[in-house]
Amino acid sequence: MNLRAITHAALGATLAVSALAAPTPAAACGGFFCDSAQPVNQQAERIIFARASDGSITAVIQIQYQGPSEKFAWMLPVTGSPTIEVSSNAAFDRLQAASNPLYQLNTQVEGTCRDERGTRATSASADNNGSESDAGMAGGVTVVDSGSVGPYDYVIIALDPQAMDLVAVAIDWLQENGYDVPELGAAVLRPYLEGGMNLLTFKLTKGNDTGSIRPVKLSFGQGLPSIPIRPTAVAAQPDMGVMVWVLGEHRAIPANYRSLELNDALINWLNPNLNYNDVVIRAANEAKGQGFVTEHAGSARELGQVIWQPWEAEQWKTLKATDWTNREGELINALGNFAALDGMRELFSAFLVPPRGVSEDDFYGCLPCYVSYDMADVEGFEPAAFMADMQTKVVGPLVDTQKLFTAARTSTRLYTTMSAHEMTVDPLFDFNPDLPAVSNLHQAGRFIECSQYVDRADAPWRVELASGQTIRGQGVDWPFATDTEAMPANSRITRLGNRGTGEVVEDNVASITQALDNHNKTVPGPKSGDGCSVRPGRAESALGGLFAAASLGLIAIRRRRVLLTRGPARVDRA
């Protein structure tokens, strides 16, 4: 693979040295109880790749760092000299919240449990688990570009290919010019530098602390998006999450990694937050750390609406159009709705001085506590100048990120986990027009099998998956541990190309179904009047059929059935 021919961007943790459909989708449950939303909790390195119609690539990369601000340095190999801007952490947070996996159980109670006799169950009783260039050459280093953007100073350097040790030359030059980078092993960067790539390095400008760190937006020429994952191994935590949104005309695929379909039976549907990430870790390990789960693929425009929401746009338009003369306290209070956005703290610090005796954290953390609504004039505050800076430094970067989604047709969210020893191949993403959309909403039906001999909390139940597979259990515990040897974590592992539906390289459906059948035989059914256990029989119908019956109001009532509704369980990744 010719590294020159591929557009690269790097993970937020890379060499950091010494976070769909519309927001929560509505679900029609008919007479069923739709279980409450339980988002899956995952921490991950987060990247947005956008491929424009001319083939050019834009990458938005979130930078994560812990440590003293004077020790911050962030490097990544790049092709040529990309345009550099800043983006917003809020964009990533909002995108993730809107496209997280959702696991929804639609619950039906069959019969009457002992603790419900004489009462009528309702939804309330349901389970709720749930610059300028410097072309001079200095010691084998050419400064291709340098400047400042947002809280950063940056430099792009090219290395003389005749240098004895490209890595040592680069590190020495950066350290001599105020970039606190470590002595990295030659193997980490050499493949990129020897391939003709340049080195982009950031540091915080004087006076900025780590709280000012923001994502960076890099605009490249034509190519395919790729992550130079190998340098990331230097700072990678075990099973580090990698979350990528790829925007383009069609659904994106991991071109040189496998596509993973999770075994839904291993997901704890009663509380997916407990083990979703563990299932992904195991699934990725089964693919030797080189596979991605496609968690969502759908309208990019629709998903992008969450980045800069309509009410915010309307309120910002009103604020800009209003004359705030002698109404400065009112404006400062109104700006509270935007206080959490990237750059706002720095803006307030530039325009407002805390009262004597009040700490900066207390003051900027609660401006309305110290600036009253009816204050006509606030010392040092200039509304017009403040609003202009806010447009450029806060709102603009957020809107620009949204425009990447507005300009694209399809957004694909891919997720995986990797450990350092697995970071041997740089993931490359391509596009496939033949693949369908992927919903982040997963649904299953749960049937609680009540009898007069058991309380509901202890009653047996069955969960019917959309695949037609059935899982039997009892009480409040999910019957399978994530590391069970009875079943793999992948239902299927597929090799995808830029046409067609791909090649299945591992199909575990039959073995998973057999393992479920073996398990289900060990779980007793509800007890009858003579104390014997009874199997549900035909009641274990396909999920789709039950949903259809519920929507028509045709569920047969041979036994008393209480139908309950609870919202989808969202998988949050903090």
Salt bridges, closest charged atoms under 4 A:
ASP35 OD2 - ARG446 NH2 3.87
ASP35 OD2 - ARG566 NH2 2.73
GLU85 OE2 - LYS217 NZ 3.86
ASP93 OD1 - ARG46 NH2 2.72
GLU110 OE2 - ARG462 NH2 3.03
GLU110 OE1 - ARG559 NH2 3.66
GLU110 OE2 - ARG561 NH2 3.81
GLU116 OE2 - ARG456 NH2 2.20
ASP127 OD2 - ARG446 NH1 3.29
ASP165 OD1 - ARG190 NH2 3.07
ASP180 OD2 - LYS71 NZ 3.19
GLU194 OE2 - ARG190 NE 3.39
GLU249 OE2 - ARG409 NH1 3.25
GLU261 OE1 - ARG492 NH1 3.65
GLU286 OE2 - ARG282 NE 3.47
GLU295 OE1 - ARG413 NE 2.84
GLU295 OE2 - ARG573 NH2 2.13
GLU312 OE1 - ARG94 NH1 2.80
GLU330 OE2 - ARG327 NH2 2.91
ASP361 OD1 - ARG345 NH2 3.11
ASP389 OD2 - LYS393 NZ 3.95
GLU422 OE2 - HIS421 NE2 3.95
ASP426 OD2 - ARG230 NH2 3.09
ASP434 OD2 - ARG499 NE 3.27
GLU449 OE2 - ARG462 NH1 2.91
GLU449 OE1 - ARG472 NH2 2.75
ASP455 OD1 - ARG114 NE 3.14
GLU464 OE2 - ARG462 NE 3.32
GLU503 OE1 - ARG495 NH1 2.51
ASP507 OD2 - ARG492 NE 3.66
GLU540 OE2 - ARG472 NH1 3.33
